[in-house]
Amino acid sequence: MIPSQTQRRHRLLSGTACLAMLAALGAGPAQAQAAGTQAQGRQAQTTNVRTAQAAAQAAPADDTVPQLAESAAGTGSVAVSGSAAKAPAREVCSSGAKWLRLRFTRLDLRGKDSLTVTGSAGGSSRFTGDAWRDRVFTTRALQGDCVKVEPRFSDPASAYAVDGYQAGTRSLAAADVVVAGAGDICGSACADTAELLTGINPAAVFTTGDNAYESGTLSEYNGAYRQTWGPFFGKTYPTPGNHEYKTSGASGYFDYFGARAGARGKGYYSWDIGDWHFIALNSNISTSAGSAQEQWLRQDLAANTKPCTAAYLHHPLFNVGNHGAATGTRPLWKALYDHKADLLLAGHDHNYQRWALQDPDGRADPNGIREILVGTGGRSFYSLSSSNPANLQAKNANTHGVLKLTLSSTGYRFDFVPIAGRTFTDSGTATCHRAGSNTPDFALGTQPSSLNVAPGASATSTVQVASRDGFAGTTQLAVSGQPSGVTATISPSSVTVGSGTSADATLNVSVAAGTPTGTHTLTVTGASGSLSHTAAVQLTVGGGGGTTAFSDDFETERGWTADPAGSDTATSGRWERGDPEETAESGVKQLGTTVSGVNALVTGKLAGSGPGADDVDGGVTSVRSPAITLPAGASTLTFSYNFAHRDNSGPDDYLRVKVVGTSTVTVLEKLGTASTDLDGAWKTATADLSAFAGQSVRILVEAADLGTASLVEAAVDDVRITSSGGGATLSTPPWTAPARPRTGSGGSG
């Protein structure tokens, strides 16, 4: 039998958050029901939450997407892996199984390499590109009692590893799973809606925000919410609403849910159940195109292996209630639409609304997203407009209830379940856009995804079209969104790819002299037959400087090499690209935020067992950029950095940034200071690179804990070189990690 949720350890994709807490929760707040009194229940719940949060700190070091299974599904362990050229095909089998899902702990595809998994009775998925390089994930269900794993590797750095599987003895068509939830909960009627959840007994519970009124304080969560919806804590995947943010930083929400809520300050994450991918979004922070959340969402969707996708947040884009449309969420809708998502669940208005399939601009579209607003969890009702837009299919403003979703591998049934004594219901069925065998498609991306160009200068970005699921054909490329004074073209205007391959084109952007400063979004569109995708490039027209010769926000791999000389001595906290987890001891030391996007260069991204567990220890750690050929003329290097330490530090501890060409120049040096606590903070540094004009240079970043052991943390983000000359030439091999393993004790990096 498959282990229960409480026996599995998972880490949410949002960076710091992990679900190892499930191993410690037991029945979670449900134990309060057997405690004899409300006071005893409250104590049991609080103890379990604290235990869960402590367990979450001991998460695996992987970015893992939690995978819940259908009832009666089983699991098995395997050890199947391969690397280098000509890795042989392997099979994973389970006698009597009707279907299997494989769990990959590693899928590192370099260059044009690919990997295909095929079910013995049907179904296959082909993987190309680097979307899964930092991800532990489970495939969609493949029919039959065996799955064949076929790597096609030519690059010696390509590798994969499978450590387990889920298997079902019922046909895939009969294997369904139930999810239920609502928003705007406590509330006078949250006890009534909690009774509905007890009766439904879903495998997972979602919330669409405003869970505990009036301000989402920890005491409010430990009050009515804990007493009603609290028993479902161990299977709840929440999102926050605007009322949570009436408490600074939604601290009550993050304190109560711990790692279940995603990374503190972010609150967005994803999880899988059956053949569905669920994405929890936070509409209370930036949702704009190019924001950290929107970029993370696109990356998450690109790595999604499931045929069906649902997302949920608090603020609805389409709404005929009191609050009206939350148009700021449209960029998230656009990302979901581009990746053929099926459902978007929301709250905010205290009523029920179901909308037809539509695109982000509200046009009816059979390939669009269905929004269901279910702000009916228990709070007093808001009225509805008398208007009935063409795409609005159902509405009600006098019935508390929950939305029940019965999910299959090809579609879903939705049922609005009312509380006792009410009669309004709503139900229907639909098929997922990507149901059945994966439809050949292509992915579209740009690198860099942001350009800073001065009036009178120009810059370029690489546009890549990559085959997905066997796609082969020609893609037409176009760019739009140029403001007055900006010219943008793509060369060539079309590219052709074969199955499992990719092709590049160049986006050329020129800014005329006298163009006003400002930030704009250029939209690159790729079209092939009925398929169409977009990618955004943020253009900043600057008041000075020139071409962006090099930029790296560390959201994708650009060719940095850890321990380039092979001489690093640090035993933990070595440089790596990743999503940093916050650590604090006498103030925050490792920042859990980045300057932009999700990732940065950081001395050990994980928090581990506590502060000091994965900071820089035992010596020096270094990381070096790819080679950058600077043009003639003046160039300027700018970057953001963090250097923090405890009061046990000293001048032997440091962060140094050097530029290495025909000579080596240290452009930043920060030393430890004895008897001083230096808290973490992002700061900006600038250096003149005119002395390196025309040279091939590399940026070398070093951090050290030398002498007496101390707590030292460092990070670097948003590295940029701007030049008044022509563009630079960049050699970009893949990221190279140090060969030797890390031997630190775990932790804060």
C-alpha positions in Angstrom: 0.0 0.0 0.0 1.1 3.5 -0.6 2.4 5.3 2.5 0.1 7.8 4.1 0.8 11.5 3.8 2.2 11.5 7.2 4.9 9.0 6.2 6.3 10.9 3.2 8.7 13.8 3.2 8.4 16.4 0.5 9.7 19.9 -0.1 7.6 22.5 -1.9 9.2 24.1 -5.0 8.9 27.6 -3.7 12.5 27.5 -2.4 12.7 27.3 1.4 9.5 25.4 1.9 9.5 21.6 2.4 6.8 19.2 3.5 9.0 17.0 5.7 6.6 18.2 8.3 4.2 15.5 7.3 6.4 13.0 8.9 6.0 14.7 12.2 2.3 15.8 12.1 0.6 12.5 12.7 -3.1 13.4 12.6 -2.1 17.1 12.9 -4.8 19.3 14.5 -7.3 16.4 14.2 -5.8 15.1 17.4 -7.6 17.9 19.1 -10.9 16.0 18.6 -9.7 13.3 20.9 -8.1 15.6 23.5 -11.3 15.8 25.6 -11.5 19.6 25.8 -11.0 22.5 23.5 -8.0 23.7 25.6 -6.3 20.3 25.3 -7.1 20.3 21.5 -5.6 23.8 21.2 -2.4 22.6 23.0 -2.2 19.5 20.8 -2.6 21.5 17.6 0.0 24.1 18.6 2.5 21.4 19.6 2.0 19.6 16.2 2.5 22.8 14.2 5.7 23.5 16.0 6.9 20.0 15.5 6.0 20.2 11.9 7.9 23.4 11.4 11.0 21.9 13.1 10.8 18.9 10.9 10.5 21.1 7.8 13.9 22.5 8.6 15.4 19.1 8.1 14.2 18.9 4.5 16.0 17.1 1.7 18.4 19.3 -0.3 16.3 18.9 -3.4 13.6 21.0 -5.1 10.9 18.4 -4.8 7.3 18.6 -6.1 5.1 16.6 -3.6 3.2 13.8 -5.3 0.0 12.5 -3.8 -1.5 9.3 -5.3 -5.0 7.9 -5.8 -6.4 5.6 -3.2 -5.2 2.0 -3.3 -2.1 3.0 -5.3 1.1 1.4 -4.2 4.7 2.4 -4.3 8.0 0.7 -4.9 11.7 1.6 -4.7 14.2 1.2 -7.5 17.7 2.3 -8.3 17.8 3.1 -12.1 20.3 5.6 -13.4 22.5 6.4 -16.4 25.0 9.0 -17.5 27.4 9.8 -20.3 27.1 8.9 -24.0 25.3 5.7 -25.0 23.6 5.1 -21.6 21.5 1.9 -22.1 17.7 1.8 -22.0 16.3 0.4 -18.7 12.9 -0.8 -17.5 11.0 -0.3 -14.3 8.3 -2.9 -13.7 5.6 -3.8 -11.2 3.8 -7.1 -11.6 0.1 -6.7 -12.1 0.2 -2.9 -12.4 -2.2 -1.2 -14.8 -0.1 2.0 -14.8 3.1 3.5 -13.3 4.5 6.9 -12.5 8.3 7.2 -12.1 10.0 9.5 -9.6 13.1 11.2 -11.0 15.6 12.4 -8.4 17.8 13.7 -11.2 17.3 14.6 -14.8 20.2 16.6 -16.2 20.0 17.0 -19.9 22.8 18.9 -21.7 22.8 20.2 -25.2 20.5 18.3 -27.5 20.3 15.3 -25.3 16.9 13.8 -24.5 15.2 11.1 -22.4 11.9 9.2 -23.2 9.7 7.2 -20.9 7.2 4.8 -22.5 4.5 2.6 -20.9 4.3 -1.0 -22.0 0.6 -0.6 -22.7 0.7 3.0 -24.0 1.7 6.5 -23.3 5.1 8.2 -23.5 6.8 11.5 -22.5 9.9 12.9 -24.0 12.2 15.3 -22.0 14.5 17.8 -23.6 16.1 21.0 -22.2 17.1 22.0 -18.7 13.7 22.5 -17.0 14.2 19.5 -14.7 17.8 20.0 -13.8 17.1 21.2 -10.2 13.8 19.3 -9.7 12.8 16.1 -8.1 9.5 15.1 -9.8 7.1 12.3 -10.7 6.0 11.7 -14.3 2.5 11.4 -15.5 1.0 7.9 -15.3 2.1 5.6 -18.1 -0.1 2.5 -18.9 1.1 -1.0 -18.4 3.2 -3.0 -15.9 6.5 -1.7 -17.1 8.0 1.7 -18.1 10.9 1.8 -20.5 13.5 4.6 -19.8 15.4 5.5 -23.0 18.2 8.1 -22.6 19.7 9.5 -25.8 22.9 11.1 -24.4 25.9 12.4 -26.3 27.1 14.9 -23.7 29.1 13.3 -20.9 27.4 15.6 -18.3 23.9 14.3 -19.0 22.5 12.0 -16.4 19.3 10.7 -14.8 18.3 8.8 -11.7 15.0 7.1 -10.8 14.5 6.1 -7.1 10.9 4.9 -7.0 7.4 4.7 -8.6 3.7 4.7 -7.9 1.6 1.9 -9.4 -2.1 1.2 -9.6 -4.0 -2.1 -10.1 -7.1 -0.3 -11.2 -7.3 1.0 -14.8 -6.1 4.5 -15.2 -9.5 5.6 -16.4 -11.0 4.4 -13.0 -8.3 5.9 -10.9 -9.7 9.2 -9.6 -8.9 11.4 -6.5 -10.8 14.1 -4.7 -9.7 17.6 -3.7 -12.0 20.1 -2.0 -11.8 23.6 -0.5 -13.1 27.2 -0.4 -12.0 30.7 0.5 -13.1 33.4 2.9 -13.6 30.9 5.7 -13.8 31.9 9.3 -16.5 33.5 9.3 -19.7 32.6 11.1 -20.3 29.4 9.1 -16.8 27.8 8.9 -17.9 25.0 11.3 -20.7 24.1 8.8 -18.3 24.0 5.8 -15.8 22.0 7.9 -18.5 19.4 8.3 -18.7 19.2 4.5 -15.0 18.4 4.3 -15.4 15.7 6.9 -18.1 14.1 4.9 -16.2 14.4 1.6 -12.9 13.2 3.1 -10.8 14.6 0.3 -7.2 13.6 -0.3 -6.2 17.2 -0.2 -7.8 20.6 0.8 -7.1 24.0 -0.8 -7.9 27.4 0.5 -8.3 30.5 -1.6 -7.3 33.1 1.1 -8.9 35.1 3.9 -8.9 32.0 5.9 -9.0 33.5 9.4 -10.7 36.8 10.1 -10.3 39.7 10.8 -6.6 40.0 10.2 -5.1 36.5 10.0 -3.3 36.8 13.3 -1.8 33.7 14.8 -4.4 33.9 17.6 -7.2 34.1 15.1 -5.8 31.0 13.3 -5.5 29.2 16.6 -9.1 30.2 17.3 -12.1 29.5 15.1 -10.0 28.3 12.1 -8.1 25.6 14.2 -11.4 24.5 15.8 -13.1 23.9 12.4 -10.8 23.5 9.5 -7.8 22.7 11.7 -8.3 19.0 11.6 -7.4 19.0 7.9 -4.1 20.8 8.5 -2.1 17.7 7.4 -3.6 17.8 3.9 -4.2 21.5 3.5 -2.4 23.5 0.8 -3.3 27.1 1.5 -3.0 30.5 -0.1 -3.3 33.9 1.7 -5.8 36.7 1.1 -5.7 40.4 1.8 -6.9 39.9 5.3 -3.8 37.8 6.1 -1.8 40.8 5.1 -3.5 43.0 7.7 -0.9 41.4 9.9 2.5 42.6 8.8 4.0 40.2 6.3 1.1 37.8 6.8 3.1 36.6 9.7 0.2 34.9 11.4 -0.5 32.9 8.3 3.1 31.8 7.8 3.5 31.1 11.5 0.4 28.8 11.6 1.0 26.9 8.3 4.8 26.9 8.4 6.3 25.2 5.4 2.9 24.2 4.1 2.4 27.9 3.0 5.6 28.0 0.9 8.5 30.3 1.5 7.8 33.1 4.0 7.4 36.3 2.1 6.6 34.4 -1.2 3.8 32.1 -0.5 3.7 30.5 -3.9 4.5 26.8 -4.5 3.3 23.7 -6.4 2.3 20.1 -5.7 1.0 17.1 -7.7 -1.9 14.8 -7.0 -2.7 11.9 -9.4 -2.1 13.2 -12.9 -2.8 16.8 -11.8 -0.4 19.7 -11.1 -1.7 22.3 -8.6 -0.1 25.7 -8.2 -0.7 27.9 -5.2 -0.2 31.6 -6.1 0.0 34.7 -3.9 -2.0 37.6 -5.4 -1.1 39.9 -2.5 2.5 40.4 -3.7 3.7 41.4 -7.2 2.0 39.6 -10.0 3.3 41.7 -12.8 5.0 40.4 -15.9 8.6 39.9 -15.1 8.0 39.7 -11.3 9.7 37.0 -9.3 6.4 35.2 -9.0 5.5 35.4 -12.6 9.0 34.2 -13.7 8.8 31.3 -11.1 5.3 30.4 -12.4 6.6 30.1 -16.0 9.5 28.0 -14.9 7.2 25.7 -12.9 4.8 25.3 -15.8 7.6 24.5 -18.2 8.7 21.7 -15.9 5.2 20.4 -15.3 4.9 16.7 -16.4 1.1 16.3 -15.8 -1.6 16.5 -18.4 -4.0 18.5 -16.2 -3.2 21.8 -14.4 -5.1 23.9 -11.8 -4.0 27.1 -10.0 -5.5 29.0 -7.1 -5.2 32.4 -5.6 -7.2 34.9 -3.7 -8.0 37.7 -6.1 -10.1 36.8 -9.2 -9.4 38.3 -12.6 -13.1 37.8 -13.6 -15.7 38.9 -11.1 -19.2 40.4 -10.9 -19.1 40.8 -7.2 -18.4 43.9 -5.0 -14.7 43.9 -5.4 -14.6 43.7 -9.2 -11.9 42.3 -11.4 -8.3 42.1 -10.1 -6.7 43.0 -13.4 -3.2 42.9 -11.8 -3.4 39.1 -11.9 -3.6 39.0 -15.7 0.1 38.2 -16.2 -0.3 35.1 -14.1 -3.4 34.2 -16.1 -1.3 34.7 -19.3 1.4 32.3 -18.1 -1.2 29.7 -17.2 -3.0 30.2 -20.5 0.2 29.9 -22.5 0.8 26.5 -20.8 -2.8 25.2 -21.3 -3.9 25.2 -17.7 -7.4 24.0 -17.1 -8.7 25.6 -13.8 -8.2 28.8 -11.8 -9.8 28.9 -8.4 -10.3 32.1 -6.4 -12.0 33.8 -3.5 -12.1 37.5 -2.2 -15.8 38.1 -3.1 -18.0 36.2 -0.7 -20.1 34.4 -3.2 -19.9 31.7 -5.9 -19.2 32.3 -9.6 -18.4 29.9 -12.4 -17.1 31.2 -15.7 -16.8 29.5 -19.1 -13.4 28.7 -20.7 -11.8 32.0 -21.7 -8.5 33.6 -22.5 -6.8 36.2 -20.2 -8.7 39.0 -22.0 -12.1 37.5 -21.3 -12.8 36.1 -24.8 -14.5 32.7 -25.0 -11.9 30.1 -26.0 -12.1 26.3 -26.0 -8.4 26.3 -25.1 -9.0 28.8 -22.2 -9.2 28.5 -18.5 -12.3 28.0 -16.4 -12.4 30.3 -13.3 -14.4 29.2 -10.3 -14.8 31.8 -7.6 -15.6 30.0 -4.3 -15.5 32.6 -1.6 -18.2 30.7 0.3 -16.2 29.1 3.2 -18.1 30.8 6.0 -17.9 34.6 5.9 -21.0 36.8 5.5 -22.0 37.3 1.8 -21.3 40.0 -0.7 -23.8 40.9 -3.3 -23.5 40.2 -7.0 -24.0 42.6 -9.9 -27.2 42.2 -11.9 -25.1 42.0 -15.0 -24.6 38.6 -16.6 -21.6 38.6 -18.9 -21.7 36.1 -21.7 -19.0 33.9 -20.2 -20.6 33.8 -16.7 -22.3 30.4 -16.4 -23.4 30.3 -12.7 -23.6 32.6 -9.7 -25.0 32.6 -6.2 -24.7 34.9 -3.2 -26.6 33.2 -0.4 -25.1 29.7 0.1 -22.1 28.7 2.0 -20.3 25.6 0.8 -17.2 24.0 -0.7 -16.0 23.1 -4.1 -15.4 19.4 -4.6 -13.2 18.4 -7.5 -13.1 14.7 -8.6 -9.9 14.4 -10.7 -9.0 11.8 -13.3 -6.0 11.5 -15.6 -8.0 13.1 -18.4 -10.4 15.5 -16.8 -12.5 16.6 -13.8 -15.9 16.8 -12.3 -16.8 19.9 -10.2 -19.5 20.0 -7.6 -20.5 22.9 -5.4 -21.6 21.2 -2.2 -23.9 23.4 0.0 -24.1 23.4 3.8 -27.0 21.7 5.5 -30.3 23.5 4.9 -29.3 25.2 1.6 -30.3 23.9 -1.8 -28.1 25.7 -4.4 -25.7 23.4 -6.2 -23.6 23.5 -9.4 -21.8 20.7 -11.2 -20.3 19.7 -14.5 -17.5 17.9 -16.2 -14.6 18.8 -18.5 -11.6 17.2 -20.3 -8.1 18.6 -19.7 -6.5 20.4 -22.6 -3.5 18.1 -22.6 -5.3 14.9 -21.8 -4.3 11.6 -23.5 -0.9 11.2 -25.0 1.2 14.4 -24.9 0.6 16.6 -27.9 3.7 17.6 -29.8 4.5 21.2 -28.8 7.4 23.6 -28.5 8.7 25.8 -25.7 9.8 29.4 -26.2 12.3 31.3 -24.1 14.6 34.3 -24.1 18.0 34.8 -22.5 18.6 37.3 -21.0 15.0 38.1 -20.2 15.8 41.7 -19.4 17.8 44.4 -21.3 19.0 47.8 -20.2 19.8 50.0 -23.2 20.7 53.6 -23.3 19.3 56.0 -26.0 21.5 55.6 -29.0 22.6 52.1 -28.2 21.5 48.5 -28.9 21.4 45.1 -27.3 20.5 41.5 -28.1 18.8 38.6 -26.5 18.8 35.0 -27.6 15.4 33.5 -28.5 15.2 29.7 -28.2 12.6 27.3 -29.6 12.8 23.8 -28.1 10.9 20.7 -29.2 8.5 19.2 -26.6 6.9 15.8 -26.9 8.2 15.0 -30.3 7.4 18.4 -32.0 9.1 18.9 -35.3 8.5 21.8 -37.6 9.0 25.5 -38.4 8.2 28.2 -35.9 7.5 31.8 -37.1 8.9 34.5 -34.7 7.8 38.0 -34.2 8.2 40.7 -31.5 5.7 43.4 -30.4 5.3 46.0 -27.6 8.0 48.4 -28.8 7.5 51.9 -27.6 8.2 54.9 -29.7 11.9 55.2 -30.5 12.6 51.5 -30.1 13.2 49.2 -33.0 13.1 45.4 -32.4 13.6 42.6 -34.9 14.2 38.9 -34.8 16.8 37.2 -37.0 16.1 34.8 -38.5 12.3 35.3 -38.4 11.7 31.6 -38.4 13.5 28.5 -37.1 13.1 24.8 -37.8 13.6 22.2 -35.1 13.5 18.4 -35.2 12.1 16.1 -32.5 14.0 16.6 -29.3 16.1 19.5 -30.7 16.2 23.3 -30.3 17.1 26.3 -32.4 18.1 29.8 -31.7 17.4 33.2 -33.2 18.5 36.7 -32.1 16.3 39.5 -30.8 17.9 42.8 -31.8 16.8 45.9 -29.9 17.9 49.4 -30.9 17.0 52.6 -29.0 17.0 55.9 -30.9 18.8 58.9 -29.4 16.4 61.0 -27.4 14.1 58.2 -26.5 12.6 58.8 -23.0 13.7 56.6 -20.2 11.3 54.0 -18.9 10.6 50.3 -18.6 8.6 48.4 -21.2 7.7 44.8 -21.9 8.6 43.3 -25.3 6.6 40.2 -26.2 8.2 37.6 -28.4 5.6 35.3 -30.1 6.3 32.0 -31.7 3.7 30.4 -33.9 3.6 27.0 -35.7 0.3 26.0 -37.2 -2.3 26.2 -34.3 0.4 26.3 -31.7 1.4 29.7 -30.3 3.6 30.7 -27.3 5.0 34.0 -26.0 8.0 35.0 -23.9 8.6 38.4 -22.3 11.7 40.6 -22.4 11.8 43.5 -20.0 13.4 46.5 -21.7 14.7 49.4 -19.6 15.6 52.5 -21.5 18.3 54.0 -19.4 19.5 57.5 -19.0 23.1 56.7 -19.4 25.5 53.9 -20.2 25.1 51.8 -23.3 24.9 48.2 -24.4 24.3 45.5 -21.9 27.4 43.5 -22.6 26.6 40.8 -20.0 23.8 40.1 -17.5 22.9 37.2 -15.3 20.0 37.1 -12.8 20.8 33.4 -12.1 17.4 32.2 -13.1 19.0 30.0 -15.7 22.4 28.5 -16.0 24.9 30.8 -17.8 28.1 28.9 -17.3 29.5 29.7 -13.9 32.0 27.2 -12.5 32.3 26.4 -8.8 35.8 25.7 -7.5 37.4 26.6 -10.9 41.0 26.0 -9.7 40.1 22.8 -7.8 41.7 24.3 -4.7 38.7 25.2 -2.5 39.0 24.1 1.1 35.6 25.0 2.5 33.9 22.0 4.0 30.4 23.5 3.8 28.6 26.5 2.4 30.1 26.2 -1.0 28.9 28.5 -3.8 25.9 27.3 -5.8 23.1 28.7 -7.9 19.7 28.3 -6.1 16.7 29.6 -4.2 18.2 30.6 -0.8 16.5 29.8 2.5 16.5 32.4 5.2 18.5 31.7 8.4 18.6 33.9 11.5 20.7 34.1 14.6 20.8 37.5 16.3 19.3 38.8 13.1 18.9 37.5 9.6 22.2 36.2 8.2 21.3 34.3 5.0 18.5 36.2 3.1 15.6 34.2 2.0 14.9 36.8 -0.8 16.7 37.6 -4.0 17.0 40.9 -5.8 15.0 39.5 -8.8 13.6 36.2 -9.7 13.9 33.1 -7.5 17.6 32.3 -7.7 21.0 33.8 -6.7 24.5 32.7 -6.2 24.7 31.7 -2.6 27.0 30.0 -0.2 24.8 26.9 0.4 21.1 27.6 -0.4 19.6 25.5 2.3 18.8 26.4 5.9 19.4 22.9 7.1 19.1 22.1 10.8 19.7 25.8 11.8 21.9 28.8 11.6 25.5 27.9 11.1 24.8 24.4 9.8 25.5 25.2 6.1 27.3 28.5 6.2 30.9 28.8 4.9 33.1 26.7 7.1 36.6 25.4 7.1 38.2 27.5 4.4 37.6 29.2 1.0 34.9 28.7 -1.6 35.0 30.2 -5.1 32.9 30.5 -8.2 33.8 31.9 -11.6 31.8 33.4 -14.5 32.1 32.3 -18.1 34.6 34.2 -20.3 33.3 37.6 -21.4 35.0 39.5 -24.2 34.6 43.2 -23.5 34.4 45.7 -26.4 36.6 48.7 -26.7 35.6 51.6 -24.6 34.4 52.1 -21.1 32.5 49.3 -19.3 30.8 49.2 -15.9 30.2 46.2 -13.7 27.3 46.4 -11.3 26.0 43.6 -9.0 24.1 43.0 -5.8 25.6 41.2 -2.8 25.0 40.1 0.7 27.8 39.6 3.3 26.7 38.7 6.9 28.3 37.2 10.0 27.9 36.6 13.7 30.0 38.3 16.4 32.4 35.4 16.3 33.8 36.6 12.9 37.1 38.3 12.3 39.2 39.9 9.5 40.2 36.5 8.2 36.6 36.0 7.0 35.7 37.8 3.7 33.7 38.2 0.5 35.7 39.2 -2.5 34.7 39.9 -6.1 37.5 40.0 -8.6 37.8 40.7 -12.3 40.4 38.5 -14.0 41.8 39.5 -17.4 45.5 40.1 -18.3 45.6 41.3 -14.7 43.4 40.7 -11.6 41.6 43.5 -9.8 39.6 43.1 -6.6 36.5 45.3 -7.1 34.8 44.4 -3.8 36.2 43.2 -0.5 34.2 42.9 2.7 35.9 41.6 5.8 34.5 40.2 9.0 34.6 42.4 12.1 35.3 40.9 15.5 32.6 41.3 18.2 30.1 42.6 15.7 26.9 41.1 14.4 26.4 42.0 10.8 22.9 41.2 9.6 22.2 40.3 6.0 21.0 43.0 3.5 21.2 43.3 -0.3 23.6 46.0 -1.3 24.8 47.2 -4.7 28.4 47.6 -5.9 29.7 49.2 -9.1 33.2 49.0 -10.7 34.8 50.7 -13.7 36.2 48.1 -16.1 37.7 50.5 -18.6 41.2 49.0 -17.9 39.9 45.7 -19.4 38.6 47.2 -22.6 38.9 44.7 -25.5 40.0 41.8 -23.1 38.4 38.5 -22.3 37.6 38.6 -18.6 36.0 36.5 -15.9 34.4 37.5 -12.7 35.7 35.5 -9.7 33.7 35.5 -6.4 35.3 34.2 -3.2 34.0 33.7 0.3 36.0 32.4 3.3 35.8 31.4 6.9 39.4 31.2 8.0 41.0 31.1 11.4 38.5 30.5 14.3 35.3 28.9 13.1 32.5 31.5 12.7 29.1 32.0 11.0 29.6 33.6 7.6 27.1 33.9 4.8 27.4 35.5 1.3 25.3 35.9 -1.9 25.5 37.6 -5.2 22.7 38.4 -7.6 21.9 40.5 -10.8 25.4 40.8 -12.3 25.5 43.2 -15.2 28.2 44.7 -17.4 27.2 47.7 -19.5 29.4 49.2 -22.1 29.5 52.3 -24.2 31.2 50.2 -26.9 29.8 47.4 -29.0 28.3 44.2 -27.6 30.4 41.6 -25.8 31.0 38.0 -26.7 30.1 35.5 -24.1 31.2 31.9 -23.9 28.5 30.0 -22.0 29.2 26.4 -21.0 26.8 24.8 -18.6 27.2 25.3 -14.8 30.0 23.2 -13.5 29.8 22.0 -9.9 32.8 21.1 -7.8 33.8 17.5 -8.1 34.3 16.8 -4.4 31.3 16.3 -2.1 30.4 18.8 0.6 31.0 17.5 4.1 29.5 20.2 6.2 26.9 19.4 8.9 24.0 20.8 7.0 22.4 24.1 7.0 22.5 27.8 6.7 24.0 28.9 3.5 
